[in-house]
């Protein structure tokens, strides 16, 4: 089982950490916290590859600039939101980060 497979389950198929853990526990002993850690490793790998890719840097130079989009994906309510910073014309993900967004409700008086 690789970080890439876990990343695909989490971010492409939008599975919860618990659902991924249930699938993996059939093959190996793993807890939800370990699945979350592997998801973080996956995001770090994606970001590092994009930042160190000389072909990507050359393509961006040839385009004469960068057109960015920011997308947020929340697998299910209450879970962390995955934010992707993408170069629009190339369709490449430059940075991916998980952030937990806390919404404050109105207090009842």
C-alpha positions, 0 to 999 in steps of 0.5 A: 500500500502506497501513499499514492494509493491512499491519496487517490482514495482520499482526494480523487474518490473523496473517501473519509479517513474511516472508510480508507482505514476499513479498506486497509485493515483487511490487508494490514494493521492500521488506525485512522490516525495513521491513515491521516498521517499518510494523507499528509505525506501524500500532500507533501510529496505532491507539493515537493514534486511540483516545486522541484520539476524543472520542466514545470518551471520552464513551461511556466516561463514560456507561458510568460506568467501564471494563472492560478485557481484555488479549489477547496474539496471537503470530503464530508462535513466536519472533515478537513478541506483540501485546498489545491493551488493549480496553474490553470493553463497547464492544469497542474497542481502546484500546492495541496494543503489540508485545512480544518475550517471552523465555522462559528454559528450564531449564539442563541440568546 
